[in-house]
């Protein structure tokens, strides 16, 4: 590997990370706009996801590591929204 190749990999990784953060922020913004569920509220909703205590962490774990089942997250989201209303 050359220095140039190394830097290209770093730059690709950085761009991918920035894009993932942007999508995560869009998701949290949409949840707040459509359901009134801010990240603060999501952090109060318990989750059964592995390695997460609350729904905000569970969503982050799914996006970052692919942990958990999106259907489980959706169910927790709906139940949390009902409880929050």
C-alpha positions, -999 to 999 in steps of 0.1 A, spaced: 0 0 0 12 34 -8 7 66 11 -16 78 -16 -38 46 -14 -38 49 24 -50 85 22 -77 76 -3 -91 49 20 -91 73 49 -109 99 28 -135 73 15 -141 62 51 -145 97 63 -170 106 36 -190 74 43 -191 83 80 -203 118 73 -230 105 50 -241 80 77 -243 107 103 -263 129 79 -288 101 73 -291 94 111 -298 131 117 -324 131 90 -341 101 106 -342 117 140 -354 150 125 -382 132 107 -392 113 139 -394 146 157 -413 164 129 -438 136 122 -443 120 156 -430 147 180 -403 122 193 -371 141 199 -339 123 207 -345 132 244 -378 114 243 -364 84 224 -337 81 251 -366 76 276 -383 48 256 -369 14 268 -357 -10 242 -352 -48 242 -324 -44 217 -291 -60 225 -264 -35 236 -290 -7 240 -310 5 269 -333 28 250 -347 34 216 -323 62 207 -293 39 214 -310 10 196 -315 30 164 -279 41 166 -268 5 171 -287 -6 140 -274 21 118 -238 17 130 -235 -20 135 -266 -37 120 -277 -48 154 -313 -55 162 -343 -60 140 -359 -30 123 -394 -45 129 -386 -47 166 -374 -11 165 -406 0 147 -428 -18 173 -409 -1 201 -412 33 183 -450 29 179 -455 18 215 -433 47 227 -452 71 206 -485 59 221 -471 61 256 -457 96 249 -490 109 235 
